[in-house]
Amino acid sequence: MNEVIAYFQSIKIRGMGWILLGCLYLFANQPILIIVYLYVAAVMVLRTWLAQFPHAAKVGLTVAYTLLMVIQIIFISVAVFSLRGASLMYFVGKLVGVMLVVLPLWVERFVTTNNQTVFYLPTVEEAATVSFDELRQSADKLSDLLNGAAAAKDKVSVAHVKMIIEDLPRHSAVHYINHGTLTPAYFEAATATLPDTNLYLAVSNTGSAASEMISVFTRKQFNHVSLSFDRDLETIISYNGGDNVYPPGMNAETLEFFHQKAGASILVYSLPVTVVQKRFVIDKIAEINREGSAYNMIGLVSKHSAKPNIMFCSQFVYTMLQRAGVAYFEMKPGEVRPTDFIEQDYYKKLKFEYELKF
């Protein structure tokens, strides 16, 4: 038993690990790398379910390892071995593909370090104390896990993963890449709404590739939130990928942006503010438009931003409300999810206006 435990606890990158990675880079072909990805994912899932993690964390890590494996396989298939013999970028891509092997280990180490979790295998005595009720609970948990995996399979399609990978070069985690995309006409329209002493929050289920992937982790139907100065959403704005028209960052949105799948919908809420507070938000958005912005894709995982104007949608909306003094719940901006604007409204500050279905 101790040997098994020692084996599971010894999977770290040491001298031999670097040698193995070097051998993979020099000699591995596409099938071998895929087998390595599958093996590492299987080991990490097994380690996770032998750990003293809460059930939700185990499910989340299992989905994360599965998603990482899918991304790894698609990356080497689409971006690496398709370039073999055709471009020097093949060697750079293969290096990245080999280094991706250790990414699940880093994820585990991050979670373990932050939760001070120790992995273990049960003793014979511990295993013998399992009751029928615990077996039933385990069966229920397994059923939930399988149902979650089935739902994830529908949402995490190869097309979605490929689309996200192809979109990655457009993003920057450390530089502002979106400058001045909001026109003077936009700010004229926003200023014209000042007599309406409300800000409008639009929580949406767009069906975009990013939204579908995020829903696997949040288990929420609505995974995007926007801010509007008018009830009809003619001045709607948020942080997004730019829809392949504008650079990722702070962009005005149109209703067509939200209609990316059958059944997409928007929930619109109003939040009372003063004219001064509304003017402040407009001015702050104008300031970001001048300084530049970028979409905080890494922040979806790390919950941090390299620069003030690098944000994701819910981080942006909450930051605007917070700085204007109208935030109605307390959270760190990087930890706010779109549905928190509804679920955290304990004091009923929001008024439901309408739902728009496509």
N, C-alpha and C positions, 0 to 999 in steps of 0.2 A: 504493500500500500504506500509506504514512504517513497518507494522508487517512482511510483506513478505520480505522486504529488510533486516530487522533485522535478519530474519531467515537465509537468504543466507549468511549474513556476520558473523554469529555466529558459523559456523561450524569450530571449533578449538578443539584441544585436551586439555580439562581441566580436573578437578577432575572427573566429571561424565564420560568423555570420557575414562579415564583409567579404570573406573569401568566396562564400557561396553566392553572394550577390554579384561578385566579379565574374564568377563562372557563368551565371545566368546571362550576364551582359555579353560575354564572349561567345557562348555556345548555344544558348537557348533559342529555339525557334518559336513560332506562334503557338503551336499545340502545347509545348512544354510550359510556356508562361501561363497559358490558360489553366493547365493542370495545377500549377503552383498557386494561382489565385484561388482555385476551387479548394485546394487543400488548406490553405491558410484560413479561408473563410469558414470551413468546416471546423477547424481546430478552435477558432475564436468563438464560434457559436457554442461549442461544447464547453469551453472554459466559462463562458458567460452563464450558462445554465447550471454550472457547478459552483457558482459564486454566491456570496451572501448579498445579492442585490435585491431590491424590491422588484416585484413582478413587472411593473411598468418599465423599469430600467432594463430588465432582461429583454422584454419585447422590443424596446427601442433600440438596444444594441444589436439584437438579431437582425432587425430591419436595416440598421445602419451598415452592418457587415455585408448583408446581401446586396444592398445598394452599391456599396463600394466595389464589390466583386463585379457587378454588372458594369459599372463605370470603367473598371480596369480592363475588362474583356473588350468592351466597345472601343476604348481608347487605343489599345494595341492593334485592334482589327482595322479601325478606320484611320487612325492618325499615325500609326507606326509602320506596320508591315505592308501597307498599301504603297509606302514610299520606298520600299526596299529595291535597291538598284536604280532608283530614279532620282534620288535627291540625298544630299548630305544631311538633311534634316532627319533622315532615318536614324542616324546614330544618336542624335540628340533625343529624338522621340523614344528610342529604345532605352536610353539611360533613364528617362523619366518613367517609362513603363516598369523597369526593374526596381526603381526606388519606390514605386507605388506598392510593391510587395509588402513593405514594412508599415504602410499607412494604418492597417487595422491594429497593429501592435501599438502604434502611437495613440490611437483612439482608446484602446484598453488601458494603457498606462495613464492617460489623462483622467479617465473616469475613476480608475483605482486610486490614484494619488489624491484626487479631490474628495473621494468618499472614504478613504482609508479602509478599503475593502480587501479582505484576504481570501484567496481562492482555496477551497479545500474539497476533499472527497469524504463522504460519510463513512464512519466506521461500521463494522458489522452490527454492533450494539445499537447504533443510531438507526441503521436501516431496519432493524427488527422492531423498532418502536413505531413504525409507520402504521397509522390506523386506517380503517376503511374510509372514514370521513376524509382523511388527508388524501387517500387515493382518489376519492370522488372529486375533491377540490383540484387535485392535479389534473384529472381528466378534463374538468371544466376549463382550467387554465390552458391546457393543450388545445382544446376546442377553440378558445378565444384566439390563441396564437395562430391556428390554422386559418380561422376566418380573417384575421388581420392580414396574414400573408396572401390570402386569396384576393382581398381588396387591394393590397399593394401591387399585386401582379397586374391588375387591371389598370392601375394608375401609372406604375413605373414601366412604361413600355419602352421598347428599344428606340422607337421614334422620338419619344420624349427625351431620353438620355442623350441620344445623338444630337438633338436640337440644342440641348443645354451645353454640351461639349463644344459644338460648333460656335456657340454664342460667347463662350468664355474669353476669347481673344479681344472682344469688344470692351471688356470690363477692366477696371483698375482698382486695386485695393488701397493704393497709397497716393494716387494723383487725381486731381479734378479733371475730368475729361468732357464734362458737359458745361458749356459756357453760352449764356445768352440765348437759350432756345425759346424763352418766353418773350413774346413780342410786346411792343407798346400797346397794341390793341388789346392784349390780354389784361394788362394792368388798368387800362381804361374801363374795361368791362368789370373788373373786380372792384374798382373804385366806385363805379355806378351802383354797386349793391350796398353801399354803406347805410342807406336808410333802413335796410333790412337787418335788424340787430340779431342776427343768428349766423353761426357757422354751421355748415352741413357736413356730416360724416357719412361716407358711402362705403359700406362694408360689402364686398363682392365675392362672388364665386365665378371667376372668369373662365376657368377651364384651360388656361395657358399651361405650357409644359412645366414652368417653374411652380405655378400654383398647385398643379397635380402632385408634383414631387414633394412640395412642402406639406401637403395634406397627409401624406403617409406618416410624417413625424408628428404633426399637430393633432391628427385625427379630427380635424375640423373641416366642415364643408366650406366655410368662408375663409379665404386666406389672403385677401388683399383689402386694403383700406385706403381711401382717398379723402381729400379735403376739398370742399367747394364753398364758394362765397354766395351762391344762389341756389334756390330750391330746385331749379330745373337742370342743375349740373352743367351749365354752360361754361362755368369757370373751374371745373373740377381739375385737380392737380394732385400729383403724388410722386413718389420715387418708383421708377420702373425701369425696364430694360430698353425703353425707347421704341419698342415694336419694330426694330430694324429700320427706323426712319431717323430717329434722333439718338445721340449717345446715351448710354445708361446713366441715370441720375434723376434729377428733378425735371419732370416734364408735364405739360398739360395733357389731359386725356380726353378722348372722345368716347361716345357710347359704343362705337364699333370696337374699341379696345376690349370692352367687357364681354363681347359676344364671340367667344372662341370655342364654344361647344354648345350642343343642344342642352337646354335646361339651365344655362347660365343666368344669374340673377344678381340684383343689387338691392340691398336694404339701405334706405336713406333715413337718417336721423338729423334732427336739428338741436343745436346747443345754444342757449341764449348767451349773448355777449353784449358788451357796450360798443359804441361806435369807436371809441379809443382803442379798445382791445382788437377789434376787427381791423382797424387801420394799422395797428402794430403788426399783425400777421401778414398783411399785404406788403408792408415795408420790409419785413424780415425775408419774405420770399423774393422780393426784388433784390435784396442784398445777396442772397444765395445765388440768384441768377447772374449777378455781376461777378461774384467771386469764383463761381464754378461749383460743380458737384459731381458725385459719382455714386453708383449703386453699391451698397455695402453687402455684397454677396457673401464674403467671408464672415461678416458680422451675424449672418443668420445662424452660424454655428458658434462663433467665438463670443458673440454678444458685445463686441467692442468695435470702435471705429478708429482708423488711423488719423483721420482729420475730422473737424467738426461737421463739414458738409458732406461727408460720406455716410449715407444712411440707407436703410431700407424703408418700406412704406409705413409700417406702424411706428417705427422709430421716428420718422419724420413728422407724422401727424401728432404724436404725443409730444414731441419736442416743441412744436408750434403752440400747442395748447398750454404746455408748461410755461413757456417763456411769456405767453400772453396773460398768464395768471388765471387760466380757466380750466386747468387739468382737474378732473373730478375724482381721481384715484391716484394713489402713490405707487409708482414702480420705477425702476431704472429704465430709461428709454430703450436701451438695447435688449431688454427682456420683454417688452410689450408685444403681444401678438394681436392681429386684427380683431379677433373676437373679444379681446379684453375690453375694448371700448364699450361693448354691450354687456358682457358678463360682470365687469367691475363697476357698473353703474348702480351702486347700492343706494344712492341718494336720489335716484330717478331724475338726474339732471337732463337726460336726453328725452326728446319727444319723437316717437316714431312718426315719420311722414308718409312713406309709401314704399312698396316693393315693386321693382321693375324687373319683369321676366322677359327673356328672349326666346 
